[in-house]
């Protein structure tokens, strides 16, 4: 027969076994306590035995005298004296038939002939004649007590029963109370936890459980609630990711389909002879080239964004002087921007050299994307872009700003311009609004450098992009 492990039993069965075991142990303890109590009482009764025997002997002497006075013949013919022979030594009385002692021989020998005058005054001798042929005489010799013996206290067996009964009832009441408390404080909370786990398993992440006591059960409740909240946050994030993925696919499809449709139309125009002159064919070809370049830029941005999302870009950090880096960027951008009639300036407001730990190539990409974003929104006759290097009062951070005098950004859209595929204009055309990926790439790269970027704008007047990066702790030659 296989033994059943207690740990494999349910908590209810284990509690019941504990209840029964405790009850049995208590009954045994009550029995032992009762036995000890009875032993103590009997010991006290034994100590009082001498006084008790005096009372019994006195009472038995009264019975013998009763028989002697009413029916003396029955006294000697019945088994009365033999039946109570065990009281012979305890009874201060002797019974003689003629001259023969038939009861209380030891008393008779002790007190007759050996008594003092004072004691002889307490001895009573009564004689009773039988009406028989032998003229038998029954003599009763009795030592009269100076005081009548007190009735002994009875052995309190009833009190012992009451003690055991009341103790057992009190224990049962206490045990039942503790068992109900156990059910309420342990089993009920565990049932709540079980129900919460079932609800979470079924996808109901809004099912809350509360517990007011700060104990082990409370810690379990807190762990369940923490798990539920984390699962709920993960579900919300997963839902958001799915939504973003669908939007990303939709935007990619749109931004690729638009130039492809245009390219297809221009090629059909060339094939069908719509572009009948060399100048028209040249114009169609230039438009096709522009759209293919836009598609190439879009695909490169998408590829870069996907690599940034999964951390597959190896950033090559080095410590370099910020002024030198921005001066190189200024020289690279100046000719191209000037050829487009854009006034591009650079100013260093720092009185001491500043250094950062960064990836030159990716920070260069940040500058390109921001300037490209400005180009898409310059709408005034005199176009200006200003690049400024500054620092915070503690010189613990490097501040780089790029300001243009374009059409600006509505205030309610400033918080969204760094989201992927977000365009300020509602139209989905990329002719002027860009792909909507550039600024999201900028934010990703700046985040990788432990910095942050913000945008401020006055609608119809200007837009400023502010990049804040931590300054390097020590100066290192570029």
N, C-alpha and C positions, 0 to 999 in steps of 0.2 A: 504494500500500500504506500503510495507516494504521500509524503508529508506536504502539507499546504503552507507555503510561506506567508507570514503575516503581511509582508509588504505587498503581496499580490492581491490581497483583499481590498474591497472598496472601503472608503473612509467610514461609511455608515456601519459596515460589518465590523470594522476594527473598533469603532466606538461602542457597538453593542457588546463585543467580546470584553472590552475594558469594563463596561458597566457590570456584566455578569461576574467577571473575575473579582472586581472590587466588592461586589455584594457577597460573594462566597467568603472572601477574606474577612469582611466585616462580621459575618455570622460566626465564623470561627473565633474571631476576637471577642465577640459578645459572649460566646460560650465559655471561653477562658476566663473572661472577667466575671461572669456569673459564678463559675466554679470557685474562683478566688474569693468572691464575696460570700458564698455559702460556707467555704472553709473558715473564713474569719468569724462568721456568725456561729458556726458549730464549735469553734475554739472558745468563743465567749460563753457558749452554753455549757461546755464541759467545765469551764472554770466555776460556773455556778451550780455544778451538779450536786454538791453537798447540800446546799440549801434546797435544791429541787427534790432530792431524795428524802429529806426530812419532811417536806410537805407531802410527798407521795406516801411515806410510811405512816404519817399522821392520818391521812385520808383512808389508807388501807386498814388501820386499826379501828376506825369508826365502822368500817364494813363488817369486820369480824365481831365487834361488840353488838352490832345490829343483829347478826345471825345468832349470836349467843343468847341475846335477850328474847328473840322471837322464835327461833327454832334451833336450839343448841344441838339437837341430834343431827340435823342436816349439816351442821358445821363440821362434824367429824366423819359423817358418812359420805359426803359429797367430795368432789375433787377440787374444791375451792382452795384449800391450803396447799395442795400439791401444784395446782395451776400457777399460784403466785409464789412459789418457793424461791424464785429469784429475788423477791423482796424481803426475804427472811432476815438478812443481815442489815437491811436498811430500816426495818420496822422495830421501834422500841416497845416490843410486845412479845409475850410468850403465851402459848396455849398448852395447858396440861390436861391430859385425860387421866383422872385419878392422880397418880403421882408420876406419870410418864409424860415427858415433854414431847409434844407432837408438832410444835411450831415455835420457832424463835429460841432454839437451844443455846445458841451463843449468847443471846441477850440474857437469858435466864442465868447462865453460868456467870456472866459478868456482873450482873447487878444483885442477885440474891446471895447473901452472905458476905458480899464485899462492899456494901454501901455504907456510907456514913450516915449520921443521924439526919443531916440536912437532906441528903438524897433520898433516905427512906421515907421522908415525909411526902416526896413526890411520887412514890410508887403506890399504885392502886391495884388491889387484888380483889377480883370479883369471882364468885363461884356460882355455878349453875348446875342443878341436879337434873339428871335425865330420868324419866319415868320408865325405867327398864328393870329387868329382873336383877341386874347386878348393882343397882343403885349407883350408877356411874356419875361422877362429879366432874364437870368441866370447869377448870380454873383459868382465869385470864389475869396475867400479871402485866401491868402496863406502866411505863414511865411517863408521867404526865409532864408535858413541856411547860416551862414557865410562861412562854408566850406562844400563841398559835403561829405556826410557820406561815410565811407569806406565800401566796400563789406565785409560782415562777413565771417569768416572761416566756410566752410561747416563741418557738423558733419562727422568725418572720419569713417563711417561704413565700408567702403571698407578695411580700415586698420585693423579693428577688424576681419573681415573675413580672411584676410591674416594671421593675428596672430594665429587665431584658426587653420587654415589649415596647416600652417607651423609647428606649435607645434604638431599637430596630426601626420603629416608625419614623423617628427623627432622621435616621440615616437615609431611609428611603426617600423622604421628602427632600432632603438635601441633595441626594444623588439625582433625583428626577429634575430638580431645579438646575443642577449643574449640567445635566444632559441636555435640557432644553436650551440653556445658555450656549452650550457647545453647538447645537444645531443652528442657533440664531447667529452666533458670532463666527462660525467657521463654515458650516455646510451651506448656509444661505449665500454668503459672499462667493463661495466657490461655484455655486449654481449661477450666480450673476456673471462670473468670469467665463464660465462655460458658454453661457448664452451670448456674451460679447464676442467670444471666439467664433461661434457659429455665424453671428451676424457679419463679422469681418470676413469670414470665409466666403459668405454669400455675396460679398461686395458692398454691404451696407457700412460704409466708413463714417457715417454720421451717428452711429449708435454709441452713446456715451454711458459710462458707469461711474458712479461716485461712491466714495467710502470716507467716512469722517474720522475714523480712528487712525492714529499714527503707530502702526505696528507692522508685522510681517505681511499680513493680508493687505494692508494699505500700500506697501511697497509693490505687491503684485498688481494691485489696481493701477498704481502710477506707471508701472512698466507696460501694462496693457494699453493705457491711455496714450503713453508716449509712442508705442508701436502704431496705434491707430492713427495718431496725428501724422507720423512719418509716412505711413502708407497713403494717407489722404493727400499729403503734400506731393508725394511721388506720383499719385494718380493725376493730380492737377497739373503737375509739371509734364507728365507723359502726354496728357491731353493737349497741353499747350505746344509741346514739341510736335505732336501730330498735326495740329493746326498750322504751325509754322512750316512744317514740311510740305503740307498741301499748298500753302500760299507760295512757298518757294518754287514748287514745281509749276504752279500756275504762272508765276512771274517769269520764270526762266522760259517757259513755253511762249509766252507773249513776246518777251524781248528777243527771242530768237526768230519767232515767226514773222515779226514785223520787217526786219531787214531782209530776211529770205524772200518774203513776198515782193519787196521792192526790187531786189536783185533779179528775181524771176521776171518781173514786169519789164525791166530794162533790157534784159537779154532777149525776151520775146520781141521787144520793139526793134532791136538790132536785127534779129533773124527775120522778122516779117518785113523789114525794109522801112519801118516807120522813121528810123534815123537815117535819112537818105543822103545826108551830107557828111563829109569827114568831120566837120566841127561838131555836129550833133552826135556822131558816134563817139567822138572824143569826150563830150560832156557825159554821155551815158556811161562810158567806161570809167570816168572819174567818180561818178556817183556809185557805181558798183564797187569800185575800190574802197571808197569811203565806208560803205556798209560792211564790207568784209573786214576792214580794219576795226570797226565798231564791234563786230561779232567776235573778233580775235581778242579785243580788250575785255569784252564781257566774259568770254570763256576763261581768260586768264584770271579775272577777278573771282569768278566762281571757283576755280581750282584753288586759288589762294585762300578764299574764305573757307572752303571745306578742309584744307590742311590746317588752318588756324583753329577750326572747331574741334578737330581730333588731335591737336598738339603734335602735328607731324612736321612742323617747321623747326629747324635747328637754328635757334638764335645764337649768333656769335657775339657775345657781349665783350666789350672792351672799354677801357676808360679813355675818354678823349675830351678835348677842349671844345666847348659848345660853340664859341665864336668862330673857330676855324670851320666847323661843320656847317654852320649857317652861311658863312661867307662862301663856301664852295657851292651850296645850294643856290645862293643868290646869283653867282656867276653862271651857273648852269641854266637858270631860268630867265635871266635878264634878256638875252638876245632874242629868244623865242617870243617872250611877252612884248618886248619893244617892237618887234616886227608886226605885232597885231595892234599896235597903238595903245598899249597898256603901260601906264606909269608904275613901275615896280621899284620899291625902295627897301633898304635894310638899315636898321639902327640898333646899336648895342648900347643899352643904358647902364650896363654894369661897369663899375670902376675897377673891379678885380676879376681875374680870369675865373670862369666857372667850368666845372668838369662833371660829366655824367658817365654812368656805366650803361652802355647801350649797344644796339646792333645798328651800325651805320646804314647798311643797305635798307633795312626795314623802316628806319626812321626817315630815310630819303623817300621811301614809298609814301609815308605819311604826308610829307610836304607836297609831293606830286598830287596826291588825291585831294588835299584841301585846296590847292591852287586850281586844280581842274574843276572842283565844285564852284569856286568863285567865278571862273571863266564862264560857266554855264548860266550864271545869274547876273552878269554885268550888263546893265541896260541903259547906261548913260553915255553921253557923248565923250566926256573925259573919264576914262576908266582908270581906277587906281587900286593897287594892292600893296599893302605895307606889311613888312616883316620886322618884328621887334623882339629883342632879347632883353629880359629883365630877371629880377630875382625877388624873393621875399625879404622882409627886414632881417630875418635870422640867417639868411643866405643858406638855408638848408634845402631850398627847392629852386629849381630853374623854371622860369616862366617864359614861354614862347607864344607870341600872338601873331595871327594873320588876319588883317582887316581889309575888307573890300568895300567899295561904295556901290554895291549892286542893289537889287530891288528889295533885299531884306527878307526876313522870315517872319511869318505871323507868330505872335507870342504863344498861342495855343499849340503850335507845332514844334516848338524848340526841343521838347523832350522826346520827340520821335525821330528826329533827323538822323540819329545814329543807328536806327533799326534797319535791318537789311531790306532792300527793295522799297524803301520809303521815299516818295517824291513829294516835294512841296506842292507842285501843280497836280491837279486831279487827273489830268490826261495821262495816259500810259505811254505816250510817245517819248522816245529817248532823244529826240532831236535837240532839245534844250535842257531837259531835266536830268540827263545822265542815266546810268543804269540803276541807281539807287543802292549800289553795293559799296561804293568808294568810302563813304564816311563810316559805314559799319566795319570795314577793314581797318580804318584809322583807329577806331575805338579798341578793336581787338589788339592791335600792335601796342598802343599806349598802355593798355591793361597789362600786357606782358612785361612792360618796363616799370610796373608798380606805380604808374602815374594815372592821371585822369584828364579828360578833355571836356570842355563845356562850350556852349555857344550862346552868344548874346546878339541881339539885333534890334534895329529900329526900322520898322517896315517902310520900304520905299527909300531908305537912306543908306544903311550900312549893315554889315554882318561881321562879327568878330569871333574867331575860333581861338580859345585859350588852352594851351597845353601846359600842364604842370608835371614836372619830373623831379625825382629826388636827386639832389646833388651828390657827387661822389665824395667819399669821406677823405680821400687823400689825392693829392695832385700827381698825375702821371703824365709823362710826355706823350703826345700823340704819335 
